[in-house]
């Protein structure tokens, strides 16, 4: 996976989740969990 691409997308994803009502800490946790799963599934 392209680490630079993932790093560039994280702020936008966090912003979407927060705008949709998630608190920032929960949004951060969700993004981190999604990234871990993505790396696990697609090495």
Secondary structure, DSSP 8 states (H G I E B T S, - for coil): --HHHHHHHHHHHHHHHHHTT--HHHHHHHHHHHHHHHHHH--
